């Protein structure tokens, strides 16, 4: 009966690989051992001696395996959680170990129990001369193993904390020289423009950041493109245009950056188109200029040094030739526009002077004077010159016309060609001069 009890305890401890006897169990074990020694023979005492030695050996082996298993579990947990937070694992390890220490020590007898057990064991050894191992020796072995386990577990955790602190101090005190020296440049496709609202024909500038080893691809939104970093462009028609930029690598042509779309609005400009109307009934060759639309203001350039601000002016040209007539205007948005058309004058304006006259007294074409002077209410001077005699006639009166005589001596001039010159002041207060030739016939 006693042997079966001890065998069951040993088997249970071997299966669990950990000794978990309480002090009460040890007391029961020692009482039974004492009773057995009193009733048994010397052969029984020898049997109990070997059984006690085997028990101590098994307890030590079980403690070793328990310690190995605990250390292996602690090491696995420590490696598994070290990547997440080394500081937390160190604290958790200390906490777990302390709990294990408390649990292990709770299994051991108190100091009083150990002392009491030692006294009993010493008396029992003296009386029975027995070599059985007592409880304080077993407890001492367990305490020593537990303390070694705690020491071995806590020391690596402290080393981890020290390594973390040293690493933190190194990172704080030692700057990263590679990041401090080398700057990382991010490719940019930022578009910079002078203005976003322009007038038709106005030149606008676009540019982006200057960068190394890149290519620029501009889309100006009006079927025009560019590869320059800084470009100047003008839009001729009103509307909104989308400008975009792509920056690519000059090494492998890969796209490095794309810009945000930039909207350029071209405001409407005045419509300065006009038509030209010839006035056939005018004595002086004249034209009338008519704008297609009513404008806020008008500025006409007739191409001969004269100007007008009227809406539909009439213009006369004295000499034949080509004249560029331009209309300019500016609206409330500040946009201006101008349109130019070419005007052709086929003949010189000679004040409608006849080519010849016959001063013979028959009452038909007996006098010479430019017909336009008869219609113009202006001051004038007409002079007649002879090839041989020079100035032979002069008048400032429309009613005093040349009758073919030399005004200097009153003699009738012979048939010949004579030069006439008319100087006048026009309605604008400007001086004008006209010249021509007239043939005197008898």
C-alpha positions in Angstrom: 0.0 0.0 0.0 2.8 2.4 0.9 4.9 1.4 -2.1 2.0 2.0 -4.5 1.4 5.5 -3.1 5.0 6.5 -3.7 5.1 4.9 -7.2 2.0 6.9 -8.2 3.5 10.1 -7.1 6.7 9.4 -9.0 4.8 8.5 -12.2 2.7 11.6 -12.0 5.8 13.9 -11.6 7.5 12.2 -14.5 4.5 12.7 -16.7 4.3 16.4 -15.8 8.1 16.9 -15.9 7.7 19.2 -13.0 7.7 18.7 -9.2 4.6 20.2 -7.6 4.5 18.6 -4.0 3.2 20.8 -1.2 4.6 20.8 2.3 1.6 18.8 3.5 2.4 16.1 1.1 6.0 16.0 2.2 4.9 15.8 5.9 2.6 12.8 5.0 5.5 11.3 3.1 7.9 11.7 6.1 5.3 10.3 8.6 4.8 7.2 6.5 8.6 6.9 6.1 9.1 7.1 9.9 6.4 4.5 10.5 7.9 2.2 8.0 11.3 2.6 9.5 9.9 1.7 13.0 8.0 -1.4 11.8 10.3 -2.5 9.0 13.6 -4.3 9.0 17.0 -3.2 7.8 16.2 -4.5 4.3 13.2 -2.2 4.2 15.3 0.8 5.3 17.7 0.1 2.4 14.8 -0.1 0.0 13.5 3.3 1.2 17.0 4.7 0.9 17.3 3.8 -2.8 13.7 4.9 -3.4 14.5 8.3 -1.8 17.6 8.8 -3.9 15.8 7.9 -7.1 13.1 10.4 -6.2 15.6 13.2 -5.7 17.2 12.3 -9.0 13.9 12.4 -10.8 13.0 15.7 -9.2 16.3 17.2 -10.4 15.7 15.8 -13.9 12.1 17.1 -13.9 13.3 20.5 -12.8 15.9 20.6 -15.5 13.3 19.8 -18.2 10.9 22.3 -16.7 13.6 24.9 -16.7 14.6 24.1 -20.3 11.0 24.2 -21.5 10.4 27.5 -19.7 13.6 29.0 -21.1 12.8 27.9 -24.6 9.2 29.3 -24.4 10.6 32.6 -23.0 13.2 32.8 -25.8 10.6 32.1 -28.5 8.2 34.7 -27.1 11.0 37.1 -26.8 12.1 36.7 -30.5 8.5 36.7 -31.8 7.6 40.0 -30.1 11.0 41.8 -30.3 10.2 43.1 -33.8 7.1 44.9 -32.5 8.3 46.5 -29.4 11.5 45.6 -27.6 10.7 47.7 -24.6 7.3 46.1 -24.1 8.7 42.5 -24.3 11.3 43.3 -21.7 8.7 44.6 -19.3 6.4 41.7 -20.0 9.2 39.2 -19.5 10.0 40.7 -16.1 6.3 40.6 -15.2 5.8 37.0 -16.3 9.0 35.9 -14.5 7.9 37.5 -11.3 4.6 35.7 -11.5 6.4 32.4 -12.1 8.7 33.1 -9.2 5.7 33.8 -6.9 4.0 30.6 -8.1 7.1 28.5 -7.7 7.8 29.8 -4.2 4.2 29.2 -3.2 4.9 25.5 -3.7 7.9 25.6 -1.2 7.6 25.3 2.6 8.0 28.4 4.8 11.2 29.0 6.8 9.5 27.7 10.0 8.4 24.6 8.2 11.9 24.0 6.9 13.4 24.5 10.3 10.9 22.2 11.9 11.4 19.6 9.2 15.2 19.9 9.6 14.9 19.2 13.4 12.7 16.2 12.8 15.0 15.0 10.1 18.1 15.4 12.2 16.5 13.5 15.1 15.3 10.8 12.8 18.7 10.4 11.2 20.3 10.1 14.7 17.8 7.5 15.9 17.5 5.4 12.7 20.9 6.1 11.1 18.9 6.6 7.8 20.3 8.2 4.6 16.9 9.4 3.2 16.9 13.0 1.7 14.9 15.5 3.8 12.5 18.2 2.6 14.8 21.2 3.0 17.4 19.7 0.7 14.7 19.2 -2.0 13.4 22.7 -1.4 17.0 24.1 -1.6 17.4 22.4 -5.0 14.1 23.8 -6.3 14.9 27.3 -5.0 18.3 27.3 -6.6 16.9 26.1 -9.9 14.1 28.7 -9.8 16.5 31.5 -9.0 18.8 30.5 -11.8 15.9 30.5 -14.2 14.8 34.0 -13.1 18.3 35.3 -13.3 18.9 33.9 -16.7 15.6 35.2 -18.0 15.8 38.8 -16.5 19.4 39.3 -17.5 18.7 39.1 -21.3 15.7 41.4 -20.9 18.0 44.0 -19.2 20.5 43.6 -22.0 17.7 44.3 -24.5 16.7 47.5 -22.6 20.4 48.6 -22.5 20.8 48.0 -26.2 17.7 50.0 -27.0 18.9 52.9 -24.8 22.4 52.8 -26.4 20.9 52.7 -29.9 18.6 55.6 -29.1 21.5 57.6 -27.7 23.6 56.8 -30.8 20.8 58.0 -33.2 20.2 61.2 -31.2 23.8 62.2 -30.9 25.1 61.0 -34.3 23.4 62.8 -37.2 22.8 60.9 -40.5 25.4 62.5 -42.7 24.1 61.0 -45.9 20.7 62.7 -45.5 22.3 65.9 -44.4 24.6 66.1 -47.4 22.5 64.7 -50.2 19.2 66.4 -51.1 16.5 64.5 -52.9 15.1 66.4 -55.9 11.6 65.6 -56.9 10.8 66.2 -60.6 8.3 69.0 -61.1 6.0 70.0 -63.9 4.8 73.3 -62.2 3.6 75.8 -64.8 4.2 79.5 -64.1 2.4 82.1 -66.3 2.5 85.9 -66.3 -1.3 86.2 -66.4 -4.4 84.0 -67.0 -6.5 86.5 -68.9 -5.1 88.0 -72.1 -6.4 89.7 -75.2 -6.2 88.3 -78.7 -2.7 88.6 -80.2 -1.2 89.5 -76.8 2.1 87.6 -76.1 2.0 85.5 -72.8 5.0 83.8 -71.2 5.0 80.2 -69.8 7.9 78.6 -67.9 8.7 75.8 -65.4 11.4 75.0 -62.9 14.9 74.4 -64.4 15.9 70.8 -63.8 18.7 68.4 -64.9 18.4 65.4 -67.1 14.7 66.1 -68.1 12.7 66.9 -71.2 9.8 69.3 -71.4 6.7 68.6 -73.5 4.2 71.6 -73.6 0.7 71.4 -75.0 -0.6 75.0 -75.5 -4.2 74.0 -76.2 -4.4 75.5 -79.7 -2.6 72.8 -81.6 0.7 74.3 -80.8 3.5 72.5 -78.9 6.9 73.3 -77.5 9.9 71.5 -75.9 11.5 74.6 -74.4 11.6 75.4 -70.6 10.5 79.0 -71.2 8.2 79.8 -74.1 6.3 82.8 -75.4 3.0 82.4 -77.2 0.0 84.4 -78.4 -3.6 83.4 -79.1 -5.5 85.0 -82.0 -9.0 84.0 -81.2 -11.1 84.5 -78.1 -11.9 81.5 -75.9 -10.4 79.3 -73.2 -7.3 77.2 -73.8 -5.9 74.4 -71.6 -2.1 74.5 -71.1 -0.4 71.3 -69.8 3.2 70.1 -69.3 4.8 66.7 -69.0 8.3 66.3 -67.6 10.1 63.1 -68.8 13.6 61.6 -68.2 16.2 62.4 -70.8 17.8 59.0 -70.1 14.9 56.5 -70.6 12.0 58.9 -71.7 9.9 57.7 -68.7 7.3 60.2 -67.4 8.5 61.8 -64.2 5.8 64.4 -63.5 2.6 65.8 -65.0 1.3 69.3 -64.4 -2.2 70.4 -63.4 -4.1 71.9 -66.3 -3.7 75.7 -66.6 -6.6 77.5 -68.2 -5.8 80.7 -70.2 -8.8 82.8 -71.2 -8.5 85.0 -74.2 -11.0 87.9 -73.9 -12.9 89.2 -76.9 -11.5 92.2 -78.7 -13.4 94.9 -80.7 -14.5 94.1 -84.2 -12.7 96.7 -86.3 -13.6 95.4 -89.7 -14.8 98.1 -92.1 -15.9 98.5 -95.7 -14.8 101.1 -98.3 -17.4 103.0 -100.4 -16.4 105.2 -103.4 -18.2 108.5 -103.9 -18.4 109.0 -107.7 -20.3 112.3 -107.7 -17.6 114.1 -105.7 -15.4 116.6 -107.6 -12.4 115.4 -105.7 -11.9 111.5 -105.7 -13.3 110.5 -102.3 -14.2 107.4 -100.3 -16.4 106.8 -97.3 -15.3 104.3 -94.6 -18.0 102.4 -92.7 -17.4 100.2 -89.6 -19.1 96.8 -89.4 -20.1 97.2 -85.8 -20.6 100.1 -83.4 -17.5 100.6 -81.3 -16.7 102.3 -78.1 -14.2 104.5 -79.9 -12.7 105.0 -83.4 -9.3 105.8 -84.6 -8.8 106.1 -88.4 -5.5 106.3 -90.1 -5.9 107.2 -93.8 -2.3 106.4 -94.7 -1.4 109.8 -96.0 -0.6 111.4 -92.6 -4.2 112.4 -91.9 -6.5 110.9 -89.2 -10.1 110.9 -88.0 -12.1 109.9 -84.9 -15.5 109.9 -86.7 -17.6 106.8 -87.0 -17.9 106.9 -90.8 -15.6 109.5 -92.2 -15.3 110.7 -95.9 -11.8 110.9 -97.3 -10.4 112.6 -100.4 -7.0 111.8 -101.9 -5.3 114.4 -104.2 -2.7 112.1 -105.7 -2.9 108.7 -107.3 -1.3 105.8 -105.5 -2.0 103.1 -102.8 -3.0 104.0 -99.2 -3.3 101.7 -96.2 -6.3 102.7 -94.2 -6.4 101.4 -90.6 -9.2 101.4 -88.0 -8.3 100.9 -84.3 -10.5 100.6 -81.3 -10.3 99.6 -77.6 -13.1 98.0 -75.5 -14.0 98.1 -71.8 -12.0 94.9 -71.1 -8.9 96.8 -72.2 -8.5 94.8 -75.4 -7.7 96.6 -78.6 -7.9 95.6 -82.2 -7.1 97.1 -85.5 -7.9 96.3 -89.1 -6.1 97.5 -92.2 -7.3 97.7 -95.8 -5.6 99.0 -98.9 -7.1 101.9 -100.9 -6.2 102.5 -104.6 -6.3 106.0 -106.1 -6.0 105.8 -109.9 -5.5 109.4 -110.8 -4.0 112.6 -109.3 -6.4 115.1 -108.1 -5.7 118.3 -110.2 -8.7 120.4 -109.2 -10.5 119.3 -112.4 -8.3 121.6 -114.5 -8.9 121.3 -118.3 -6.0 120.2 -120.5 -6.4 123.0 -123.0 -8.4 126.2 -123.9 -8.9 128.5 -126.9 -8.8 132.2 -126.0 -10.1 133.4 -129.5 -13.1 135.4 -128.4 -15.8 133.1 -129.8 -17.2 132.7 -126.3 -16.4 129.0 -126.1 -13.6 127.9 -123.8 -12.0 131.4 -123.8 -10.7 131.3 -120.2 -8.7 128.9 -118.1 -9.1 128.1 -114.3 -9.5 124.7 -112.5 -13.2 123.9 -112.2 -12.8 122.8 -108.6 -11.8 126.2 -107.5 -15.2 127.5 -108.6 -16.8 125.0 -106.1 -14.5 125.4 -103.3 -14.9 128.3 -100.9 -11.3 128.6 -100.0 -8.5 131.1 -100.4 -6.1 130.3 -103.3 -3.5 131.7 -105.6 -3.1 130.5 -109.2 0.1 131.3 -111.2 0.9 130.7 -114.9 4.5 130.3 -116.1 6.0 130.5 -119.6 9.0 128.5 -120.6 10.7 131.6 -121.8 9.3 134.5 -119.8 8.6 132.8 -116.5 5.6 134.2 -114.4 3.2 135.7 -116.9 -0.1 135.6 -114.9 -1.4 135.4 -111.3 -4.8 135.7 -109.6 -6.5 135.2 -106.3 -10.0 135.9 -107.5 -12.2 133.1 -108.8 -13.7 135.6 -111.2 -10.4 136.8 -112.6 -9.4 133.9 -114.9 -6.5 133.7 -117.5 -7.5 134.9 -120.9 -4.3 133.9 -122.7 -2.4 137.2 -122.4 0.8 138.1 -120.7 -0.2 140.0 -117.7 3.1 141.8 -117.6 2.9 143.4 -121.0 -0.7 142.7 -122.2 0.4 140.8 -125.3 -1.4 137.7 -126.3 0.6 134.6 -125.7 1.5 132.3 -128.6 0.3 128.7 -128.9 2.3 126.7 -126.5 2.2 124.6 -123.3 2.1 126.6 -120.1 2.5 125.5 -116.4 0.0 126.3 -113.8 0.3 126.2 -110.0 -2.5 126.5 -107.4 -1.8 127.0 -103.7 -4.6 127.0 -101.2 -5.6 126.5 -97.6 -8.1 123.7 -97.1 -10.9 123.6 -94.6 -8.7 122.0 -92.0 -6.3 125.1 -92.2 -3.6 123.1 -94.0 -1.8 124.3 -97.1 -2.1 122.4 -100.3 -0.4 122.9 -103.7 -1.5 121.5 -107.1 0.4 121.6 -110.4 -0.5 120.9 -114.0 0.0 121.9 -117.7 -2.4 123.5 -120.1 -2.2 123.8 -123.9 -3.0 127.3 -125.4 -4.6 127.0 -128.8 -5.7 129.8 -131.2 
